Amino acid sequence: MNKTETIARKLLGWKLNRWDRWYDTELGTFIPVAEFKPEQSIEDAMIIVKKLEKFGFTYNQKGEFEVCFNNICETGETLAQAITNAAYLIADTSSTRAEEWL
């Protein structure tokens, strides 16, 4: 699994409906795989922030391109990339979806 797929599955709880689209079970909507680019889009990265806040994480921006969720901090070349990197670290250290281990 790549970084985006790990985040989509484990943090956002999305299901791969077909090879080219995710299904958000909470909202009942389809998200084209090609359109969800959290490392490149601050809007997509903020979807991750809102979900992690829902799980109880506190989001803090420490620098222009450094963010923390509680005590998990990461950097990136952009703010969106820093958010994605931190979210991936959270998702990758878990063997199940985040809502099951929080």
Buried (B, 14 or more C-beta within 10 A) or exposed (E): EEBBBBBBBBBBBBEEEEEEBBBBEEEEEEBEBEEBBBBEBEEBBBBBBEBBEEBEBEBEEEEEBBBBBEEBBBBBEBBBBBBBBBBBBBBEEBEEBBBEEE
